[in-house]
Amino acid sequence: MRSIIIYFSLTGNTKKVAQAIHRGMSRLGEQCDIATGKEVDIQRLTNYDLIGLGSPIWGGLPPNVRRLIDAMSPL
């Protein structure tokens, strides 16, 4: 199974969690990539079986994360 963890982190906490998930999956022998929301190529996400998304919630999704999710809708 090919996976990717996509994250947006303002304070660094979400980044730490994303990196921990990435390390854990990699140690289990799973193919897992990690990227920020700015780095990810939406068109290439069809190559993944599992997409993990991490972000702060601040009482709702940050606008940049909402745009990323909306851009993923064809998937």
PDB file of N, CA, C, O and CB in Angstrom:
ATOM      1  N   MET A   1       0.852  -1.166   0.000  1.00  0.00           N
ATOM      2  CA  MET A   1       0.000   0.000   0.000  1.00  0.00           C
ATOM      3  C   MET A   1       0.904   1.238   0.000  1.00  0.00           C
ATOM      4  O   MET A   1       1.879   1.300   0.749  1.00  0.00           O
ATOM      5  CB  MET A   1      -0.973  -0.007   1.229  1.00  0.00           C
ATOM      6  N   ARG A   2       0.584   2.193  -0.819  1.00  0.00           N
ATOM      7  CA  ARG A   2       1.353   3.434  -0.895  1.00  0.00           C
ATOM      8  C   ARG A   2       0.550   4.537  -0.209  1.00  0.00           C
ATOM      9  O   ARG A   2      -0.623   4.753  -0.514  1.00  0.00           O
ATOM     10  CB  ARG A   2       1.680   3.815  -2.382  1.00  0.00           C
ATOM     11  N   SER A   3       1.207   5.229   0.723  1.00  0.00           N
ATOM     12  CA  SER A   3       0.535   6.251   1.523  1.00  0.00           C
ATOM     13  C   SER A   3       1.283   7.572   1.471  1.00  0.00           C
ATOM     14  O   SER A   3       2.475   7.618   1.164  1.00  0.00           O
ATOM     15  CB  SER A   3       0.394   5.789   2.969  1.00  0.00           C
ATOM     16  N   ILE A   4       0.563   8.644   1.776  1.00  0.00           N
ATOM     17  CA  ILE A   4       1.172   9.963   1.927  1.00  0.00           C
ATOM     18  C   ILE A   4       0.515  10.672   3.110  1.00  0.00           C
ATOM     19  O   ILE A   4      -0.697  10.595   3.312  1.00  0.00           O
ATOM     20  CB  ILE A   4       1.027  10.807   0.616  1.00  0.00           C
ATOM     21  N   ILE A   5       1.342  11.356   3.876  1.00  0.00           N
ATOM     22  CA  ILE A   5       0.867  12.193   4.960  1.00  0.00           C
ATOM     23  C   ILE A   5       1.062  13.633   4.502  1.00  0.00           C
ATOM     24  O   ILE A   5       2.185  14.044   4.212  1.00  0.00           O
ATOM     25  CB  ILE A   5       1.625  11.894   6.317  1.00  0.00           C
ATOM     26  N   ILE A   6      -0.010  14.391   4.436  1.00  0.00           N
ATOM     27  CA  ILE A   6       0.025  15.799   4.052  1.00  0.00           C
ATOM     28  C   ILE A   6      -0.337  16.604   5.299  1.00  0.00           C
ATOM     29  O   ILE A   6      -1.310  16.297   5.988  1.00  0.00           O
ATOM     30  CB  ILE A   6      -0.962  16.108   2.847  1.00  0.00           C
ATOM     31  N   TYR A   7       0.457  17.634   5.578  1.00  0.00           N
ATOM     32  CA  TYR A   7       0.177  18.386   6.791  1.00  0.00           C
ATOM     33  C   TYR A   7       0.366  19.880   6.588  1.00  0.00           C
ATOM     34  O   TYR A   7       1.096  20.323   5.702  1.00  0.00           O
ATOM     35  CB  TYR A   7       1.062  17.905   7.917  1.00  0.00           C
ATOM     36  N   PHE A   8      -0.315  20.642   7.435  1.00  0.00           N
ATOM     37  CA  PHE A   8      -0.117  22.072   7.585  1.00  0.00           C
ATOM     38  C   PHE A   8       0.085  22.304   9.065  1.00  0.00           C
ATOM     39  O   PHE A   8      -0.741  21.894   9.880  1.00  0.00           O
ATOM     40  CB  PHE A   8      -1.327  22.912   7.012  1.00  0.00           C
ATOM     41  N   SER A   9       1.181  22.960   9.422  1.00  0.00           N
ATOM     42  CA  SER A   9       1.490  23.162  10.828  1.00  0.00           C
ATOM     43  C   SER A   9       1.923  24.599  11.057  1.00  0.00           C
ATOM     44  O   SER A   9       2.880  25.071  10.444  1.00  0.00           O
ATOM     45  CB  SER A   9       2.582  22.188  11.295  1.00  0.00           C
ATOM     46  N   LEU A  10       1.235  25.276  11.919  1.00  0.00           N
ATOM     47  CA  LEU A  10       1.572  26.659  12.228  1.00  0.00           C
ATOM     48  C   LEU A  10       2.610  26.723  13.350  1.00  0.00           C
ATOM     49  O   LEU A  10       3.572  27.486  13.262  1.00  0.00           O
ATOM     50  CB  LEU A  10       0.310  27.443  12.619  1.00  0.00           C
ATOM     51  N   THR A  11       2.420  25.933  14.395  1.00  0.00           N
ATOM     52  CA  THR A  11       3.307  25.977  15.557  1.00  0.00           C
ATOM     53  C   THR A  11       4.340  24.862  15.569  1.00  0.00           C
ATOM     54  O   THR A  11       5.271  24.887  16.374  1.00  0.00           O
ATOM     55  CB  THR A  11       2.498  25.912  16.813  1.00  0.00           C
ATOM     56  N   GLY A  12       4.183  23.880  14.681  1.00  0.00           N
ATOM     57  CA  GLY A  12       5.105  22.752  14.649  1.00  0.00           C
ATOM     58  C   GLY A  12       4.548  21.479  15.264  1.00  0.00           C
ATOM     59  O   GLY A  12       5.111  20.402  15.068  1.00  0.00           O
ATOM     60  N   ASN A  13       3.446  21.584  16.007  1.00  0.00           N
ATOM     61  CA  ASN A  13       2.876  20.390  16.646  1.00  0.00           C
ATOM     62  C   ASN A  13       2.332  19.394  15.631  1.00  0.00           C
ATOM     63  O   ASN A  13       2.584  18.194  15.747  1.00  0.00           O
ATOM     64  CB  ASN A  13       1.769  20.790  17.605  1.00  0.00           C
ATOM     65  N   THR A  14       1.595  19.872  14.646  1.00  0.00           N
ATOM     66  CA  THR A  14       1.036  18.979  13.631  1.00  0.00           C
ATOM     67  C   THR A  14       2.153  18.352  12.809  1.00  0.00           C
ATOM     68  O   THR A  14       2.048  17.193  12.407  1.00  0.00           O
ATOM     69  CB  THR A  14       0.057  19.740  12.712  1.00  0.00           C
ATOM     70  N   LYS A  15       3.209  19.092  12.558  1.00  0.00           N
ATOM     71  CA  LYS A  15       4.374  18.553  11.839  1.00  0.00           C
ATOM     72  C   LYS A  15       4.990  17.389  12.615  1.00  0.00           C
ATOM     73  O   LYS A  15       5.340  16.367  12.025  1.00  0.00           O
ATOM     74  CB  LYS A  15       5.435  19.660  11.607  1.00  0.00           C
ATOM     75  N   LYS A  16       5.124  17.539  13.925  1.00  0.00           N
ATOM     76  CA  LYS A  16       5.688  16.465  14.756  1.00  0.00           C
ATOM     77  C   LYS A  16       4.822  15.202  14.679  1.00  0.00           C
ATOM     78  O   LYS A  16       5.343  14.091  14.577  1.00  0.00           O
ATOM     79  CB  LYS A  16       5.816  16.932  16.227  1.00  0.00           C
ATOM     80  N   VAL A  17       3.524  15.378  14.728  1.00  0.00           N
ATOM     81  CA  VAL A  17       2.619  14.224  14.647  1.00  0.00           C
ATOM     82  C   VAL A  17       2.728  13.575  13.263  1.00  0.00           C
ATOM     83  O   VAL A  17       2.790  12.350  13.157  1.00  0.00           O
ATOM     84  CB  VAL A  17       1.146  14.654  14.934  1.00  0.00           C
ATOM     85  N   ALA A  18       2.752  14.389  12.205  1.00  0.00           N
ATOM     86  CA  ALA A  18       2.875  13.858  10.842  1.00  0.00           C
ATOM     87  C   ALA A  18       4.180  13.088  10.684  1.00  0.00           C
ATOM     88  O   ALA A  18       4.197  12.015  10.082  1.00  0.00           O
ATOM     89  CB  ALA A  18       2.801  14.997   9.805  1.00  0.00           C
ATOM     90  N   GLN A  19       5.266  13.623  11.216  1.00  0.00           N
ATOM     91  CA  GLN A  19       6.557  12.936  11.126  1.00  0.00           C
ATOM     92  C   GLN A  19       6.553  11.632  11.911  1.00  0.00           C
ATOM     93  O   GLN A  19       7.156  10.650  11.476  1.00  0.00           O
ATOM     94  CB  GLN A  19       7.675  13.840  11.633  1.00  0.00           C
ATOM     95  N   ALA A  20       5.884  11.605  13.059  1.00  0.00           N
ATOM     96  CA  ALA A  20       5.793  10.378  13.855  1.00  0.00           C
ATOM     97  C   ALA A  20       4.995   9.304  13.109  1.00  0.00           C
ATOM     98  O   ALA A  20       5.378   8.134  13.115  1.00  0.00           O
ATOM     99  CB  ALA A  20       5.142  10.672  15.225  1.00  0.00           C
ATOM    100  N   ILE A  21       3.902   9.688  12.477  1.00  0.00           N
ATOM    101  CA  ILE A  21       3.111   8.732  11.688  1.00  0.00           C
ATOM    102  C   ILE A  21       3.951   8.216  10.526  1.00  0.00           C
ATOM    103  O   ILE A  21       3.953   7.017  10.245  1.00  0.00           O
ATOM    104  CB  ILE A  21       1.797   9.390  11.162  1.00  0.00           C
ATOM    105  N   HIS A  22       4.655   9.102   9.860  1.00  0.00           N
ATOM    106  CA  HIS A  22       5.523   8.723   8.740  1.00  0.00           C
ATOM    107  C   HIS A  22       6.596   7.729   9.186  1.00  0.00           C
ATOM    108  O   HIS A  22       6.815   6.708   8.534  1.00  0.00           O
ATOM    109  CB  HIS A  22       6.184   9.971   8.128  1.00  0.00           C
ATOM    110  N   ARG A  23       7.259   8.034  10.299  1.00  0.00           N
ATOM    111  CA  ARG A  23       8.290   7.119  10.822  1.00  0.00           C
ATOM    112  C   ARG A  23       7.694   5.753  11.163  1.00  0.00           C
ATOM    113  O   ARG A  23       8.262   4.716  10.821  1.00  0.00           O
ATOM    114  CB  ARG A  23       8.964   7.725  12.072  1.00  0.00           C
ATOM    115  N   GLY A  24       6.553   5.764  11.836  1.00  0.00           N
ATOM    116  CA  GLY A  24       5.924   4.507  12.231  1.00  0.00           C
ATOM    117  C   GLY A  24       5.546   3.651  11.037  1.00  0.00           C
ATOM    118  O   GLY A  24       5.778   2.442  11.043  1.00  0.00           O
ATOM    119  N   MET A  25       4.976   4.253  10.026  1.00  0.00           N
ATOM    120  CA  MET A  25       4.584   3.486   8.844  1.00  0.00           C
ATOM    121  C   MET A  25       5.822   2.980   8.096  1.00  0.00           C
ATOM    122  O   MET A  25       5.843   1.850   7.607  1.00  0.00           O
ATOM    123  CB  MET A  25       3.707   4.347   7.907  1.00  0.00           C
ATOM    124  N   SER A  26       6.842   3.821   8.015  1.00  0.00           N
ATOM    125  CA  SER A  26       8.064   3.424   7.322  1.00  0.00           C
ATOM    126  C   SER A  26       8.743   2.260   8.036  1.00  0.00           C
ATOM    127  O   SER A  26       9.258   1.350   7.387  1.00  0.00           O
ATOM    128  CB  SER A  26       9.026   4.611   7.214  1.00  0.00           C
ATOM    129  N   ARG A  27       8.746   2.283   9.352  1.00  0.00           N
ATOM    130  CA  ARG A  27       9.352   1.189  10.130  1.00  0.00           C
ATOM    131  C   ARG A  27       8.616  -0.126   9.916  1.00  0.00           C
ATOM    132  O   ARG A  27       9.207  -1.199  10.033  1.00  0.00           O
ATOM    133  CB  ARG A  27       9.361   1.537  11.620  1.00  0.00           C
ATOM    134  N   LEU A  28       7.346  -0.044   9.608  1.00  0.00           N
ATOM    135  CA  LEU A  28       6.562  -1.251   9.340  1.00  0.00           C
ATOM    136  C   LEU A  28       6.743  -1.748   7.906  1.00  0.00           C
ATOM    137  O   LEU A  28       6.161  -2.757   7.506  1.00  0.00           O
ATOM    138  CB  LEU A  28       5.088  -0.985   9.608  1.00  0.00           C
ATOM    139  N   GLY A  29       7.553  -1.028   7.147  1.00  0.00           N
ATOM    140  CA  GLY A  29       7.821  -1.439   5.775  1.00  0.00           C
ATOM    141  C   GLY A  29       6.829  -0.895   4.758  1.00  0.00           C
ATOM    142  O   GLY A  29       6.856  -1.272   3.586  1.00  0.00           O
ATOM    143  N   GLU A  30       5.967  -0.016   5.210  1.00  0.00           N
ATOM    144  CA  GLU A  30       5.002   0.589   4.291  1.00  0.00           C
ATOM    145  C   GLU A  30       5.674   1.716   3.511  1.00  0.00           C
ATOM    146  O   GLU A  30       6.520   2.429   4.051  1.00  0.00           O
ATOM    147  CB  GLU A  30       3.762   1.123   5.061  1.00  0.00           C
ATOM    148  N   GLN A  31       5.304   1.873   2.261  1.00  0.00           N
ATOM    149  CA  GLN A  31       5.805   3.000   1.483  1.00  0.00           C
ATOM    150  C   GLN A  31       4.970   4.211   1.856  1.00  0.00           C
ATOM    151  O   GLN A  31       3.771   4.262   1.583  1.00  0.00           O
ATOM    152  CB  GLN A  31       5.747   2.716  -0.062  1.00  0.00           C
ATOM    153  N   CYS A  32       5.616   5.189   2.486  1.00  0.00           N
ATOM    154  CA  CYS A  32       4.900   6.359   2.976  1.00  0.00           C
ATOM    155  C   CYS A  32       5.712   7.611   2.671  1.00  0.00           C
ATOM    156  O   CYS A  32       6.889   7.706   3.021  1.00  0.00           O
ATOM    157  CB  CYS A  32       4.621   6.241   4.495  1.00  0.00           C
ATOM    158  N   ASP A  33       5.073   8.560   2.021  1.00  0.00           N
ATOM    159  CA  ASP A  33       5.684   9.850   1.748  1.00  0.00           C
ATOM    160  C   ASP A  33       5.094  10.874   2.700  1.00  0.00           C
ATOM    161  O   ASP A  33       4.063  10.633   3.328  1.00  0.00           O
ATOM    162  CB  ASP A  33       5.471  10.275   0.270  1.00  0.00           C
ATOM    163  N   ILE A  34       5.758  12.021   2.804  1.00  0.00           N
ATOM    164  CA  ILE A  34       5.277  13.098   3.658  1.00  0.00           C
ATOM    165  C   ILE A  34       5.504  14.414   2.924  1.00  0.00           C
ATOM    166  O   ILE A  34       6.535  14.599   2.278  1.00  0.00           O
ATOM    167  CB  ILE A  34       5.997  13.091   5.052  1.00  0.00           C
ATOM    168  N   ALA A  35       4.540  15.330   3.024  1.00  0.00           N
ATOM    169  CA  ALA A  35       4.648  16.608   2.330  1.00  0.00           C
ATOM    170  C   ALA A  35       3.778  17.647   3.026  1.00  0.00           C
ATOM    171  O   ALA A  35       2.795  17.313   3.688  1.00  0.00           O
ATOM    172  CB  ALA A  35       4.241  16.465   0.846  1.00  0.00           C
ATOM    173  N   THR A  36       4.152  18.893   2.865  1.00  0.00           N
ATOM    174  CA  THR A  36       3.281  19.967   3.340  1.00  0.00           C
ATOM    175  C   THR A  36       2.197  20.202   2.295  1.00  0.00           C
ATOM    176  O   THR A  36       2.318  19.756   1.155  1.00  0.00           O
ATOM    177  CB  THR A  36       4.091  21.280   3.617  1.00  0.00           C
ATOM    178  N   GLY A  37       1.163  20.889   2.682  1.00  0.00           N
ATOM    179  CA  GLY A  37       0.091  21.202   1.744  1.00  0.00           C
ATOM    180  C   GLY A  37       0.586  21.996   0.551  1.00  0.00           C
ATOM    181  O   GLY A  37       0.056  21.853  -0.551  1.00  0.00           O
ATOM    182  N   LYS A  38       1.603  22.838   0.756  1.00  0.00           N
ATOM    183  CA  LYS A  38       2.159  23.635  -0.344  1.00  0.00           C
ATOM    184  C   LYS A  38       2.982  22.780  -1.303  1.00  0.00           C
ATOM    185  O   LYS A  38       3.041  23.075  -2.497  1.00  0.00           O
ATOM    186  CB  LYS A  38       3.024  24.768   0.208  1.00  0.00           C
ATOM    187  N   GLU A  39       3.612  21.734  -0.799  1.00  0.00           N
ATOM    188  CA  GLU A  39       4.500  20.900  -1.612  1.00  0.00           C
ATOM    189  C   GLU A  39       3.769  19.862  -2.449  1.00  0.00           C
ATOM    190  O   GLU A  39       4.259  19.446  -3.499  1.00  0.00           O
ATOM    191  CB  GLU A  39       5.485  20.207  -0.728  1.00  0.00           C
ATOM    192  N   VAL A  40       2.616  19.450  -1.993  1.00  0.00           N
ATOM    193  CA  VAL A  40       1.938  18.318  -2.618  1.00  0.00           C
ATOM    194  C   VAL A  40       1.407  18.667  -4.008  1.00  0.00           C
ATOM    195  O   VAL A  40       0.885  19.758  -4.236  1.00  0.00           O
ATOM    196  CB  VAL A  40       0.797  17.841  -1.733  1.00  0.00           C
ATOM    197  N   ASP A  41       1.552  17.719  -4.923  1.00  0.00           N
ATOM    198  CA  ASP A  41       1.021  17.845  -6.280  1.00  0.00           C
ATOM    199  C   ASP A  41      -0.308  17.099  -6.321  1.00  0.00           C
ATOM    200  O   ASP A  41      -0.337  15.868  -6.298  1.00  0.00           O
ATOM    201  CB  ASP A  41       2.030  17.282  -7.356  1.00  0.00           C
ATOM    202  N   ILE A  42      -1.393  17.838  -6.382  1.00  0.00           N
ATOM    203  CA  ILE A  42      -2.741  17.251  -6.332  1.00  0.00           C
ATOM    204  C   ILE A  42      -2.919  16.170  -7.392  1.00  0.00           C
ATOM    205  O   ILE A  42      -3.523  15.134  -7.115  1.00  0.00           O
ATOM    206  CB  ILE A  42      -3.805  18.341  -6.517  1.00  0.00           C
ATOM    207  N   GLN A  43      -2.410  16.391  -8.590  1.00  0.00           N
ATOM    208  CA  GLN A  43      -2.574  15.436  -9.688  1.00  0.00           C
ATOM    209  C   GLN A  43      -1.911  14.097  -9.389  1.00  0.00           C
ATOM    210  O   GLN A  43      -2.358  13.065  -9.888  1.00  0.00           O
ATOM    211  CB  GLN A  43      -2.003  16.014 -10.971  1.00  0.00           C
ATOM    212  N   ARG A  44      -0.863  14.097  -8.592  1.00  0.00           N
ATOM    213  CA  ARG A  44      -0.141  12.849  -8.293  1.00  0.00           C
ATOM    214  C   ARG A  44      -0.750  12.059  -7.141  1.00  0.00           C
ATOM    215  O   ARG A  44      -0.325  10.939  -6.859  1.00  0.00           O
ATOM    216  CB  ARG A  44       1.300  13.158  -7.972  1.00  0.00           C
ATOM    217  N   LEU A  45      -1.740  12.639  -6.478  1.00  0.00           N
ATOM    218  CA  LEU A  45      -2.350  11.939  -5.349  1.00  0.00           C
ATOM    219  C   LEU A  45      -3.103  10.680  -5.778  1.00  0.00           C
ATOM    220  O   LEU A  45      -3.374   9.815  -4.946  1.00  0.00           O
ATOM    221  CB  LEU A  45      -3.292  12.869  -4.616  1.00  0.00           C
ATOM    222  N   THR A  46      -3.438  10.566  -7.039  1.00  0.00           N
ATOM    223  CA  THR A  46      -4.109   9.349  -7.515  1.00  0.00           C
ATOM    224  C   THR A  46      -3.188   8.139  -7.424  1.00  0.00           C
ATOM    225  O   THR A  46      -3.652   7.005  -7.539  1.00  0.00           O
ATOM    226  CB  THR A  46      -4.589   9.531  -8.960  1.00  0.00           C
ATOM    227  N   ASN A  47      -1.887   8.361  -7.219  1.00  0.00           N
ATOM    228  CA  ASN A  47      -0.919   7.271  -7.083  1.00  0.00           C
ATOM    229  C   ASN A  47      -0.926   6.657  -5.687  1.00  0.00           C
ATOM    230  O   ASN A  47      -0.225   5.676  -5.443  1.00  0.00           O
ATOM    231  CB  ASN A  47       0.473   7.771  -7.409  1.00  0.00           C
ATOM    232  N   TYR A  48      -1.705   7.218  -4.773  1.00  0.00           N
ATOM    233  CA  TYR A  48      -1.698   6.756  -3.382  1.00  0.00           C
ATOM    234  C   TYR A  48      -2.972   5.997  -3.041  1.00  0.00           C
ATOM    235  O   TYR A  48      -4.061   6.318  -3.517  1.00  0.00           O
ATOM    236  CB  TYR A  48      -1.529   7.939  -2.430  1.00  0.00           C
ATOM    237  N   ASP A  49      -2.801   4.978  -2.199  1.00  0.00           N
ATOM    238  CA  ASP A  49      -3.936   4.202  -1.702  1.00  0.00           C
ATOM    239  C   ASP A  49      -4.535   4.834  -0.446  1.00  0.00           C
ATOM    240  O   ASP A  49      -5.723   4.678  -0.161  1.00  0.00           O
ATOM    241  CB  ASP A  49      -3.505   2.761  -1.411  1.00  0.00           C
ATOM    242  N   LEU A  50      -3.688   5.551   0.301  1.00  0.00           N
ATOM    243  CA  LEU A  50      -4.108   6.163   1.565  1.00  0.00           C
ATOM    244  C   LEU A  50      -3.535   7.574   1.637  1.00  0.00           C
ATOM    245  O   LEU A  50      -2.340   7.780   1.423  1.00  0.00           O
ATOM    246  CB  LEU A  50      -3.644   5.308   2.794  1.00  0.00           C
ATOM    247  N   ILE A  51      -4.393   8.537   1.939  1.00  0.00           N
ATOM    248  CA  ILE A  51      -3.965   9.925   2.088  1.00  0.00           C
ATOM    249  C   ILE A  51      -4.349  10.373   3.492  1.00  0.00           C
ATOM    250  O   ILE A  51      -5.526  10.392   3.850  1.00  0.00           O
ATOM    251  CB  ILE A  51      -4.611  10.855   0.992  1.00  0.00           C
ATOM    252  N   GLY A  52      -3.333  10.735   4.289  1.00  0.00           N
ATOM    253  CA  GLY A  52      -3.571  11.270   5.625  1.00  0.00           C
ATOM    254  C   GLY A  52      -3.412  12.779   5.585  1.00  0.00           C
ATOM    255  O   GLY A  52      -2.478  13.287   4.964  1.00  0.00           O
ATOM    256  N   LEU A  53      -4.299  13.490   6.229  1.00  0.00           N
ATOM    257  CA  LEU A  53      -4.252  14.950   6.223  1.00  0.00           C
ATOM    258  C   LEU A  53      -4.288  15.452   7.653  1.00  0.00           C
ATOM    259  O   LEU A  53      -5.193  15.118   8.417  1.00  0.00           O
ATOM    260  CB  LEU A  53      -5.423  15.548   5.402  1.00  0.00           C
ATOM    261  N   GLY A  54      -3.291  16.262   8.010  1.00  0.00           N
ATOM    262  CA  GLY A  54      -3.229  16.818   9.356  1.00  0.00           C
ATOM    263  C   GLY A  54      -3.176  18.326   9.316  1.00  0.00           C
ATOM    264  O   GLY A  54      -2.475  18.913   8.492  1.00  0.00           O
ATOM    265  N   SER A  55      -3.924  18.952  10.212  1.00  0.00           N
ATOM    266  CA  SER A  55      -3.911  20.414  10.292  1.00  0.00           C
ATOM    267  C   SER A  55      -4.447  20.837  11.650  1.00  0.00           C
ATOM    268  O   SER A  55      -5.100  20.058  12.344  1.00  0.00           O
ATOM    269  CB  SER A  55      -4.752  21.051   9.143  1.00  0.00           C
ATOM    270  N   PRO A  56      -4.163  22.087  12.023  1.00  0.00           N
ATOM    271  CA  PRO A  56      -4.842  22.625  13.197  1.00  0.00           C
ATOM    272  C   PRO A  56      -6.319  22.815  12.870  1.00  0.00           C
ATOM    273  O   PRO A  56      -6.696  22.854  11.699  1.00  0.00           O
ATOM    274  CB  PRO A  56      -4.197  23.967  13.652  1.00  0.00           C
ATOM    275  N   ILE A  57      -7.152  22.933  13.894  1.00  0.00           N
ATOM    276  CA  ILE A  57      -8.574  23.097  13.606  1.00  0.00           C
ATOM    277  C   ILE A  57      -9.125  24.453  14.022  1.00  0.00           C
ATOM    278  O   ILE A  57     -10.133  24.884  13.462  1.00  0.00           O
ATOM    279  CB  ILE A  57      -9.351  22.019  14.287  1.00  0.00           C
ATOM    280  N   TRP A  58      -8.519  25.139  14.970  1.00  0.00           N
ATOM    281  CA  TRP A  58      -8.901  26.507  15.349  1.00  0.00           C
ATOM    282  C   TRP A  58     -10.403  26.753  15.343  1.00  0.00           C
ATOM    283  O   TRP A  58     -10.829  27.856  14.998  1.00  0.00           O
ATOM    284  CB  TRP A  58      -8.247  27.484  14.425  1.00  0.00           C
ATOM    285  N   GLY A  59     -11.191  25.814  15.695  1.00  0.00           N
ATOM    286  CA  GLY A  59     -12.635  25.990  15.645  1.00  0.00           C
ATOM    287  C   GLY A  59     -13.205  25.747  14.255  1.00  0.00           C
ATOM    288  O   GLY A  59     -14.404  25.922  14.041  1.00  0.00           O
ATOM    289  N   GLY A  60     -12.382  25.355  13.330  1.00  0.00           N
ATOM    290  CA  GLY A  60     -12.753  25.082  11.941  1.00  0.00           C
ATOM    291  C   GLY A  60     -11.480  24.912  11.128  1.00  0.00           C
ATOM    292  O   GLY A  60     -10.385  25.200  11.612  1.00  0.00           O
ATOM    293  N   LEU A  61     -11.621  24.456   9.922  1.00  0.00           N
ATOM    294  CA  LEU A  61     -10.429  24.252   9.083  1.00  0.00           C
ATOM    295  C   LEU A  61      -9.854  25.582   8.626  1.00  0.00           C
ATOM    296  O   LEU A  61     -10.603  26.492   8.271  1.00  0.00           O
ATOM    297  CB  LEU A  61     -10.767  23.381   7.863  1.00  0.00           C
ATOM    298  N   PRO A  62      -8.524  25.704   8.629  1.00  0.00           N
ATOM    299  CA  PRO A  62      -7.909  26.901   8.063  1.00  0.00           C
ATOM    300  C   PRO A  62      -8.242  26.990   6.570  1.00  0.00           C
ATOM    301  O   PRO A  62      -8.398  25.958   5.916  1.00  0.00           O
ATOM    302  CB  PRO A  62      -6.368  26.888   8.284  1.00  0.00           C
ATOM    303  N   PRO A  63      -8.352  28.199   6.024  1.00  0.00           N
ATOM    304  CA  PRO A  63      -8.727  28.372   4.616  1.00  0.00           C
ATOM    305  C   PRO A  63      -7.815  27.630   3.637  1.00  0.00           C
ATOM    306  O   PRO A  63      -8.297  27.094   2.639  1.00  0.00           O
ATOM    307  CB  PRO A  63      -8.726  29.835   4.275  1.00  0.00           C
ATOM    308  N   ASN A  64      -6.514  27.590   3.902  1.00  0.00           N
ATOM    309  CA  ASN A  64      -5.623  26.896   2.964  1.00  0.00           C
ATOM    310  C   ASN A  64      -5.861  25.384   2.964  1.00  0.00           C
ATOM    311  O   ASN A  64      -5.704  24.732   1.932  1.00  0.00           O
ATOM    312  CB  ASN A  64      -4.162  27.191   3.313  1.00  0.00           C
ATOM    313  N   VAL A  65      -6.230  24.838   4.097  1.00  0.00           N
ATOM    314  CA  VAL A  65      -6.528  23.401   4.167  1.00  0.00           C
ATOM    315  C   VAL A  65      -7.852  23.120   3.463  1.00  0.00           C
ATOM    316  O   VAL A  65      -7.982  22.113   2.767  1.00  0.00           O
ATOM    317  CB  VAL A  65      -6.581  22.914   5.648  1.00  0.00           C
ATOM    318  N   ARG A  66      -8.829  23.996   3.637  1.00  0.00           N
ATOM    319  CA  ARG A  66     -10.115  23.847   2.947  1.00  0.00           C
ATOM    320  C   ARG A  66      -9.909  23.875   1.436  1.00  0.00           C
ATOM    321  O   ARG A  66     -10.525  23.088   0.717  1.00  0.00           O
ATOM    322  CB  ARG A  66     -11.100  24.961   3.375  1.00  0.00           C
ATOM    323  N   ARG A  67      -9.047  24.777   0.939  1.00  0.00           N
ATOM    324  CA  ARG A  67      -8.766  24.844  -0.501  1.00  0.00           C
ATOM    325  C   ARG A  67      -8.108  23.550  -0.982  1.00  0.00           C
ATOM    326  O   ARG A  67      -8.419  23.060  -2.067  1.00  0.00           O
ATOM    327  CB  ARG A  67      -7.857  26.056  -0.822  1.00  0.00           C
ATOM    328  N   LEU A  68      -7.206  23.003  -0.180  1.00  0.00           N
ATOM    329  CA  LEU A  68      -6.551  21.743  -0.539  1.00  0.00           C
ATOM    330  C   LEU A  68      -7.591  20.617  -0.640  1.00  0.00           C
ATOM    331  O   LEU A  68      -7.588  19.853  -1.605  1.00  0.00           O
ATOM    332  CB  LEU A  68      -5.456  21.379   0.506  1.00  0.00           C
ATOM    333  N   ILE A  69      -8.456  20.522   0.334  1.00  0.00           N
ATOM    334  CA  ILE A  69      -9.495  19.497   0.317  1.00  0.00           C
ATOM    335  C   ILE A  69     -10.418  19.677  -0.884  1.00  0.00           C
ATOM    336  O   ILE A  69     -10.772  18.702  -1.548  1.00  0.00           O
ATOM    337  CB  ILE A  69     -10.305  19.537   1.617  1.00  0.00           C
ATOM    338  N   ASP A  70     -10.802  20.899  -1.162  1.00  0.00           N
ATOM    339  CA  ASP A  70     -11.663  21.173  -2.310  1.00  0.00           C
ATOM    340  C   ASP A  70     -10.966  20.781  -3.618  1.00  0.00           C
ATOM    341  O   ASP A  70     -11.603  20.254  -4.530  1.00  0.00           O
ATOM    342  CB  ASP A  70     -12.058  22.663  -2.340  1.00  0.00           C
ATOM    343  N   ALA A  71      -9.669  21.037  -3.705  1.00  0.00           N
ATOM    344  CA  ALA A  71      -8.915  20.691  -4.915  1.00  0.00           C
ATOM    345  C   ALA A  71      -8.794  19.178  -5.081  1.00  0.00           C
ATOM    346  O   ALA A  71      -8.591  18.692  -6.193  1.00  0.00           O
ATOM    347  CB  ALA A  71      -7.519  21.324  -4.874  1.00  0.00           C
ATOM    348  N   MET A  72      -8.917  18.430  -3.980  1.00  0.00           N
ATOM    349  CA  MET A  72      -8.826  16.980  -4.018  1.00  0.00           C
ATOM    350  C   MET A  72     -10.148  16.324  -4.385  1.00  0.00           C
ATOM    351  O   MET A  72     -10.188  15.106  -4.562  1.00  0.00           O
ATOM    352  CB  MET A  72      -8.355  16.462  -2.688  1.00  0.00           C
ATOM    353  N   SER A  73     -11.222  17.078  -4.505  1.00  0.00           N
ATOM    354  CA  SER A  73     -12.553  16.509  -4.696  1.00  0.00           C
ATOM    355  C   SER A  73     -12.660  15.559  -5.901  1.00  0.00           C
ATOM    356  O   SER A  73     -13.422  14.595  -5.818  1.00  0.00           O
ATOM    357  CB  SER A  73     -13.545  17.623  -4.856  1.00  0.00           C
ATOM    358  N   PRO A  74     -11.937  15.775  -7.020  1.00  0.00           N
ATOM    359  CA  PRO A  74     -12.039  14.803  -8.117  1.00  0.00           C
ATOM    360  C   PRO A  74     -11.494  13.424  -7.774  1.00  0.00           C
ATOM    361  O   PRO A  74     -11.775  12.456  -8.480  1.00  0.00           O
ATOM    362  CB  PRO A  74     -11.315  15.325  -9.318  1.00  0.00           C
ATOM    363  N   LEU A  75     -10.720  13.323  -6.700  1.00  0.00           N
ATOM    364  CA  LEU A  75     -10.146  12.030  -6.324  1.00  0.00           C
ATOM    365  C   LEU A  75     -11.227  11.130  -5.792  1.00  0.00           C
ATOM    366  O   LEU A  75     -10.953   9.990  -5.419  1.00  0.00           O
ATOM    367  CB  LEU A  75      -9.031  12.195  -5.283  1.00  0.00           C
TER     368      LEU A  75
END
